[in-house]
Amino acid sequence: MQAAQAFRWWHRGDLDGFFGLFVDNLIQLILIVQLCTLVLGMPGELVYGHILPGVAISLLFGNMFYAWQAKRLHERTGKPATALPYGVNTVSLFAFVLFVMLPVVKLTGDPQLAWQMGLVACLGSGLIELGGAWVAARVKRITPRAALLATLAGIALTFISMDFAFRIFADPLIGFAPLALILMRYVGGMRLPFDMPAGLAAVLVGTILAWSLGRMDGDALAAATTVSLHPPQLAVGDLFSAFSSSQWLGFLSVILPMGLFNLVGSLQNLESAEAAGDEYPVKSSLAVNGIGTIAAACFGSCFPTTIYIGHPAWKRMGAGSGYSIANGAVISLLCWLGLVGLISALIPIEAGAAILLWIGMVIAAQAFHDTPRQHAPAVVIGLIPALAAWGLMMLESGLRAAQQTVGSIGLEALAAVLPISGMIALERGFIFTSMLLAAMTVCLIDKHYRAASAWAMLAALLSATGMIHGYTITPQAIVNAYGPMAAWPFTVGYLTAALLFWLLGAHAKQREVRHAAD
């Protein structure tokens, strides 16, 4: 019997894990600064003095807990455990900026009020995540693994791998050398000179190349070197003052689905960690995620946190608890000392892009490796909604660059070149649709026809509420639409599928019984 390994807070792989998670979190911080200042018109005092320190509180709390949780798992099993990665939820970041805070700014011209409404949205998401922790374990037990992992694979391929692959190939003089180092070490298993961690080597080489080739701005770096202390401050007064107006009720249509989206996404990441060998308790893991989001709102951040995608990749790096602690500590110091701009001016995104591209590769591969081979078709169909969501995001980004929107051009004009209405329908609530389609497919493969019918009926229910497929087109954007009439054709379609699964499945079972008797 192999002897249990003694726990250590730091391993060689923690350095690589730190760089991967740090670059991912840094990108979120840069997005927060850019969206809040350029899109919402918030003053720097609000962004650097309240929002970023609040983000730091939530990240420090969560990273410390998940590091401790990994220590407990190691001590219980005697096997090395990798802490769950944790950070700001990117989807919620954009949703709350564009569909909660921006409408307030346009209506009132008051960025302070928009921030307060953002705090309400963040609090609501955290309460949903916290409350959902008590029922998520049952959802995990009855949901096929392929259904949980397929959604992650789709997100990994599109919103992670594709984005960073584009960054690498946009500037191969900088991007290819870090990519080669990551592939040699983590795909080829080659040790680098002096046993240097591949993540550190990739960031160093990419940064040196970027500065040597004149891609970086020395003036921007010099301007960002000022250190200014921004300690966290409670924002409970601002949070509750937002409830004095009924305006926040109008944003429940954004808060509710985003809270459920975060809850299900974190649940899927727990399944991914378990498939990689680290089985964490569902209730406490999700509850702390919700508490982290609530803490963010109470300390001035408008942006929910989540258990991140990518645990298997960090585990393969050899990361343990240390990478999580280091990420929480460094991110907090950058936010509290006002140095987010300094790091973004010093290190190019391309230097860390290869790490995140590889993480996306590992997650996508896991969906096939860690599910039964016969369930591969279920994984494939589960990829499709995420591909549609990513494609729609690319389309909308291109239209915005041309100062157009889907609404301004019109569905009929766009339908002449691509089936835009189907793409939008798949994108609305795509994380749920991916799970439902994959679960139905698994049940059909395994000849569990009544279970397949039940999943189809659940899809009908969600479409009847508008949680999936419901949308409406405005001149400014595509927005969610809720209610039984929002997506009624899908409700009818899913009910038809459920009836077919039930009746024809029962017929197939009877035929099998007759053949067995013969």
SULWONOR-V452144 format. One record per helix or strand of 2 or more residues. SS is the DSSP state (2 for helix, 1 for strand). FROM is the first residue (numbers start at 1). TO is the last residue. Records with the same first field share a line. If there is no record, write none. Layout:
SS: FROM-TO, FROM-TO
This chain:
2: 12-39, 44-77, 90-108, 111-132, 136-142, 145-170, 172-187, 193-195, 198-212, 218-223, 236-244, 246-275, 282-298, 311-317, 322-336, 340-346, 349-369, 373-401, 406-409, 411-415, 420-427, 430-445, 449-465, 488-517
1: 86-88, 305-307, 471-473, 478-480
